[in-house]
Amino acid sequence: MFCLQAQRALLMLHSFYKPSYMPATVALTIVITIIISVCLVLIWSHNKSGKKNASIFKKFMQLANEHRLAVSFTETLKNVIFGIDPQQEKLIILELSGIAAASTTIIDLRALKNCSKQKIHLHIPPDKKENRPEKHLEKIVLSFEFTGDRPPIELIFYEYRYNSLFQMHELEQKADYWSLLISQRMYA
């Protein structure tokens, strides 16, 4: 009796899993495995970059504390984090230039003559078909001009080599926001 039931069960399984269905189920299993693997890699990568950003922000806040700055407005770009202490009217910039290398710049907003957003273009020579040169946006920067002999400083928000064209509008808006914020602090 048991053998008869086992035979029926095997026949039923065999009819459900016919050889023609096997390649489809194997392909489906492979596709699902690949999708899950890609999702796990993306989640891992996101978590890793989140931890990196948290450690950079922690280092930035430690530097601000060392200079006795109470930073209330901050911004993080690709390799720069910066913020303003509205009470002391100072801007602190932490620029990362390698794995462990970083440079810090502190700008006294009272010593600024001008803070403006600038679009810097590359001029590409004309090809044989056109007579006029082509303009290509190289970068969007905040330019800080100082009273006295201190040379100007540029804070890069967008650079075509490192940022996507799709990021340009958002980064330009951030540059406008920071230009307005710093200009208000300069003339307050």
C-alpha atoms as a printed R data frame, in Angstrom:
    type eleno elety resid chain resno      x      y       z
1   ATOM     1    CA   MET     A     1  0.000  0.000   0.000
2   ATOM     2    CA   PHE     A     2  2.805  2.393   0.985
3   ATOM     3    CA   CYS     A     3  4.702  1.587  -2.229
4   ATOM     4    CA   LEU     A     4  1.585  2.303  -4.294
5   ATOM     5    CA   GLN     A     5  1.176  5.724  -2.651
6   ATOM     6    CA   ALA     A     6  4.855  6.501  -3.165
7   ATOM     7    CA   GLN     A     7  4.549  5.542  -6.846
8   ATOM     8    CA   ARG     A     8  1.513  7.828  -7.268
9   ATOM     9    CA   ALA     A     9  3.369 10.669  -5.563
10  ATOM    10    CA   LEU     A    10  6.389 10.194  -7.847
11  ATOM    11    CA   LEU     A    11  4.136 10.105 -10.930
12  ATOM    12    CA   MET     A    12  2.405 13.268  -9.782
13  ATOM    13    CA   LEU     A    13  5.753 15.017  -9.174
14  ATOM    14    CA   HIS     A    14  7.051 13.807 -12.518
15  ATOM    15    CA   SER     A    15  3.979 15.153 -14.334
16  ATOM    16    CA   PHE     A    16  4.375 18.546 -12.588
17  ATOM    17    CA   TYR     A    17  8.120 18.831 -13.167
18  ATOM    18    CA   LYS     A    18  8.281 17.739 -16.780
19  ATOM    19    CA   PRO     A    19 11.602 18.215 -18.514
20  ATOM    20    CA   SER     A    20 10.081 21.085 -20.556
21  ATOM    21    CA   TYR     A    21  9.416 23.047 -17.312
22  ATOM    22    CA   MET     A    22 12.858 22.437 -15.840
23  ATOM    23    CA   PRO     A    23 14.824 24.957 -17.935
24  ATOM    24    CA   ALA     A    24 12.279 27.700 -17.113
25  ATOM    25    CA   THR     A    25 12.440 27.019 -13.369
26  ATOM    26    CA   VAL     A    26 16.231 26.847 -13.413
27  ATOM    27    CA   ALA     A    27 16.411 30.127 -15.377
28  ATOM    28    CA   LEU     A    28 13.937 31.760 -12.988
29  ATOM    29    CA   THR     A    29 15.983 30.581 -10.000
30  ATOM    30    CA   ILE     A    30 19.168 31.983 -11.549
31  ATOM    31    CA   VAL     A    31 17.512 35.343 -12.317
32  ATOM    32    CA   ILE     A    32 16.114 35.644  -8.779
33  ATOM    33    CA   THR     A    33 19.526 34.744  -7.307
34  ATOM    34    CA   ILE     A    34 21.241 37.415  -9.432
35  ATOM    35    CA   ILE     A    35 18.667 40.065  -8.482
36  ATOM    36    CA   ILE     A    36 19.029 39.279  -4.779
37  ATOM    37    CA   SER     A    37 22.842 39.336  -5.063
38  ATOM    38    CA   VAL     A    38 22.850 42.741  -6.777
39  ATOM    39    CA   CYS     A    39 20.467 44.142  -4.145
40  ATOM    40    CA   LEU     A    40 22.673 42.869  -1.326
41  ATOM    41    CA   VAL     A    41 25.793 44.392  -2.906
42  ATOM    42    CA   LEU     A    42 24.023 47.765  -3.313
43  ATOM    43    CA   ILE     A    43 22.812 47.704   0.301
44  ATOM    44    CA   TRP     A    44 26.312 46.830   1.527
45  ATOM    45    CA   SER     A    45 27.847 49.617  -0.569
46  ATOM    46    CA   HIS     A    46 25.306 52.155   0.701
47  ATOM    47    CA   ASN     A    47 25.920 51.184   4.324
48  ATOM    48    CA   LYS     A    48 29.684 51.414   3.817
49  ATOM    49    CA   SER     A    49 29.457 54.924   2.305
50  ATOM    50    CA   GLY     A    50 27.073 55.985   5.082
51  ATOM    51    CA   LYS     A    51 29.628 54.941   7.703
52  ATOM    52    CA   LYS     A    52 32.361 56.805   5.794
53  ATOM    53    CA   ASN     A    53 30.237 59.981   5.644
54  ATOM    54    CA   ALA     A    54 29.488 59.687   9.365
55  ATOM    55    CA   SER     A    55 33.185 59.423  10.211
56  ATOM    56    CA   ILE     A    56 34.012 62.418   7.981
57  ATOM    57    CA   PHE     A    57 31.261 64.459   9.634
58  ATOM    58    CA   LYS     A    58 32.551 63.442  13.067
59  ATOM    59    CA   LYS     A    59 36.064 64.587  12.092
60  ATOM    60    CA   PHE     A    60 34.615 67.866  10.804
61  ATOM    61    CA   MET     A    61 32.770 68.509  14.064
62  ATOM    62    CA   GLN     A    62 35.940 67.712  16.064
63  ATOM    63    CA   LEU     A    63 37.862 70.279  13.997
64  ATOM    64    CA   ALA     A    64 35.122 72.846  14.560
65  ATOM    65    CA   ASN     A    65 35.269 72.202  18.314
66  ATOM    66    CA   GLU     A    66 39.086 72.534  18.303
67  ATOM    67    CA   HIS     A    67 38.667 75.995  16.743
68  ATOM    68    CA   ARG     A    68 35.837 76.793  19.203
69  ATOM    69    CA   LEU     A    69 33.232 77.050  16.463
70  ATOM    70    CA   ALA     A    70 29.578 76.166  16.947
71  ATOM    71    CA   VAL     A    71 28.616 75.140  13.412
72  ATOM    72    CA   SER     A    72 24.902 75.232  12.738
73  ATOM    73    CA   PHE     A    73 24.671 75.148   8.931
74  ATOM    74    CA   THR     A    74 26.600 72.384   7.145
75  ATOM    75    CA   GLU     A    75 26.925 71.006   3.634
76  ATOM    76    CA   THR     A    76 28.657 67.890   2.354
77  ATOM    77    CA   LEU     A    77 29.852 67.687  -1.225
78  ATOM    78    CA   LYS     A    78 31.961 65.021  -2.946
79  ATOM    79    CA   ASN     A    79 35.254 65.741  -1.179
80  ATOM    80    CA   VAL     A    80 34.382 68.769   0.953
81  ATOM    81    CA   ILE     A    81 32.363 69.405   4.067
82  ATOM    82    CA   PHE     A    82 31.830 72.930   5.304
83  ATOM    83    CA   GLY     A    83 29.689 74.908   7.694
84  ATOM    84    CA   ILE     A    84 29.036 78.306   9.257
85  ATOM    85    CA   ASP     A    85 29.246 79.455  12.843
86  ATOM    86    CA   PRO     A    86 26.712 82.314  12.783
87  ATOM    87    CA   GLN     A    87 27.769 83.689  16.166
88  ATOM    88    CA   GLN     A    88 31.455 84.119  15.329
89  ATOM    89    CA   GLU     A    89 30.691 84.709  11.631
90  ATOM    90    CA   LYS     A    90 33.187 82.136  10.422
91  ATOM    91    CA   LEU     A    91 33.090 79.499   7.715
92  ATOM    92    CA   ILE     A    92 35.064 76.272   8.245
93  ATOM    93    CA   ILE     A    93 35.956 74.099   5.256
94  ATOM    94    CA   LEU     A    94 37.346 70.559   5.488
95  ATOM    95    CA   GLU     A    95 38.654 69.381   2.130
96  ATOM    96    CA   LEU     A    96 39.601 65.723   1.748
97  ATOM    97    CA   SER     A    97 42.463 65.073  -0.617
98  ATOM    98    CA   GLY     A    98 43.171 61.389  -0.028
99  ATOM    99    CA   ILE     A    99 42.458 58.511   2.301
100 ATOM   100    CA   ALA     A   100 43.719 60.226   5.437
101 ATOM   101    CA   ALA     A   101 44.840 63.616   4.104
102 ATOM   102    CA   ALA     A   102 42.685 66.660   4.680
103 ATOM   103    CA   SER     A   103 43.108 70.411   4.745
104 ATOM   104    CA   THR     A   104 41.171 72.867   6.866
105 ATOM   105    CA   THR     A   105 40.388 76.458   5.935
106 ATOM   106    CA   ILE     A   106 38.677 78.956   8.203
107 ATOM   107    CA   ILE     A   107 37.243 82.100   6.644
108 ATOM   108    CA   ASP     A   108 36.257 85.106   8.727
109 ATOM   109    CA   LEU     A   109 33.135 86.388   6.990
110 ATOM   110    CA   ARG     A   110 33.890 89.930   8.205
111 ATOM   111    CA   ALA     A   111 37.107 89.870   6.130
112 ATOM   112    CA   LEU     A   112 35.257 89.042   2.897
113 ATOM   113    CA   LYS     A   113 34.866 91.657   0.213
114 ATOM   114    CA   ASN     A   114 32.646 89.470  -1.979
115 ATOM   115    CA   CYS     A   115 31.139 85.979  -2.122
116 ATOM   116    CA   SER     A   116 29.584 84.966  -5.410
117 ATOM   117    CA   LYS     A   117 28.651 81.921  -7.423
118 ATOM   118    CA   GLN     A   118 30.609 81.646 -10.643
119 ATOM   119    CA   LYS     A   119 30.260 79.394 -13.650
120 ATOM   120    CA   ILE     A   120 33.611 78.644 -15.233
121 ATOM   121    CA   HIS     A   121 33.528 77.503 -18.840
122 ATOM   122    CA   LEU     A   122 35.996 75.651 -21.010
123 ATOM   123    CA   HIS     A   123 36.346 77.075 -24.483
124 ATOM   124    CA   ILE     A   124 36.653 74.310 -27.008
125 ATOM   125    CA   PRO     A   125 38.127 75.418 -30.343
126 ATOM   126    CA   PRO     A   126 35.774 75.216 -33.301
127 ATOM   127    CA   ASP     A   127 35.871 72.210 -35.525
128 ATOM   128    CA   LYS     A   128 36.070 72.473 -39.311
129 ATOM   129    CA   LYS     A   129 32.294 72.684 -39.753
130 ATOM   130    CA   GLU     A   130 31.602 75.526 -37.303
131 ATOM   131    CA   ASN     A   131 33.221 78.915 -37.100
132 ATOM   132    CA   ARG     A   132 32.556 79.748 -33.452
133 ATOM   133    CA   PRO     A   133 34.103 78.069 -30.414
134 ATOM   134    CA   GLU     A   134 31.966 75.872 -28.205
135 ATOM   135    CA   LYS     A   135 31.453 76.712 -24.523
136 ATOM   136    CA   HIS     A   136 31.385 73.835 -22.055
137 ATOM   137    CA   LEU     A   137 30.639 74.271 -18.341
138 ATOM   138    CA   GLU     A   138 33.708 73.127 -16.442
139 ATOM   139    CA   LYS     A   139 32.672 73.927 -12.879
140 ATOM   140    CA   ILE     A   140 30.407 75.891 -10.574
141 ATOM   141    CA   VAL     A   141 32.202 77.498  -7.645
142 ATOM   142    CA   LEU     A   142 31.693 79.876  -4.769
143 ATOM   143    CA   SER     A   143 34.394 82.481  -5.074
144 ATOM   144    CA   PHE     A   144 35.544 84.238  -1.899
145 ATOM   145    CA   GLU     A   145 37.328 87.572  -2.407
146 ATOM   146    CA   PHE     A   146 38.997 89.107   0.633
147 ATOM   147    CA   THR     A   147 39.802 92.609   1.734
148 ATOM   148    CA   GLY     A   148 43.539 93.079   1.909
149 ATOM   149    CA   ASP     A   149 46.182 90.920   0.243
150 ATOM   150    CA   ARG     A   150 44.740 87.448   0.840
151 ATOM   151    CA   PRO     A   151 44.272 85.577  -2.468
152 ATOM   152    CA   PRO     A   152 40.744 84.477  -3.446
153 ATOM   153    CA   ILE     A   153 39.490 80.995  -2.568
154 ATOM   154    CA   GLU     A   154 37.176 78.831  -4.669
155 ATOM   155    CA   LEU     A   155 34.833 76.250  -3.199
156 ATOM   156    CA   ILE     A   156 33.855 73.816  -5.955
157 ATOM   157    CA   PHE     A   157 30.238 72.652  -6.039
158 ATOM   158    CA   TYR     A   158 30.115 71.067  -9.497
159 ATOM   159    CA   GLU     A   159 32.922 69.850 -11.724
160 ATOM   160    CA   TYR     A   160 32.139 68.086 -14.971
161 ATOM   161    CA   ARG     A   161 34.905 65.500 -14.455
162 ATOM   162    CA   TYR     A   162 33.543 64.274 -11.131
163 ATOM   163    CA   ASN     A   163 29.828 65.072 -11.133
164 ATOM   164    CA   SER     A   164 27.060 63.850 -13.370
165 ATOM   165    CA   LEU     A   165 25.265 66.263 -15.661
166 ATOM   166    CA   PHE     A   166 22.100 65.271 -13.792
167 ATOM   167    CA   GLN     A   167 23.588 66.679 -10.550
168 ATOM   168    CA   MET     A   168 24.439 70.067 -12.050
169 ATOM   169    CA   HIS     A   169 21.092 71.775 -11.363
170 ATOM   170    CA   GLU     A   170 20.904 70.592  -7.740
171 ATOM   171    CA   LEU     A   171 24.504 71.597  -7.027
172 ATOM   172    CA   GLU     A   172 23.984 74.989  -8.674
173 ATOM   173    CA   GLN     A   173 20.983 75.574  -6.401
174 ATOM   174    CA   LYS     A   174 23.133 74.669  -3.386
175 ATOM   175    CA   ALA     A   175 25.784 77.156  -4.540
176 ATOM   176    CA   ASP     A   176 23.080 79.854  -4.868
177 ATOM   177    CA   TYR     A   177 21.788 79.047  -1.379
178 ATOM   178    CA   TRP     A   178 25.249 79.239   0.195
179 ATOM   179    CA   SER     A   179 26.129 82.418  -1.690
180 ATOM   180    CA   LEU     A   180 22.976 84.057  -0.329
181 ATOM   181    CA   LEU     A   181 23.526 82.703   3.191
182 ATOM   182    CA   ILE     A   182 27.138 83.895   3.341
183 ATOM   183    CA   SER     A   183 26.316 87.266   1.759
184 ATOM   184    CA   GLN     A   184 23.609 87.833   4.387
185 ATOM   185    CA   ARG     A   185 26.138 87.042   7.142
186 ATOM   186    CA   MET     A   186 28.734 89.348   5.558
187 ATOM   187    CA   TYR     A   187 26.496 92.405   5.566
188 ATOM   188    CA   ALA     A   188 24.603 91.688   8.789
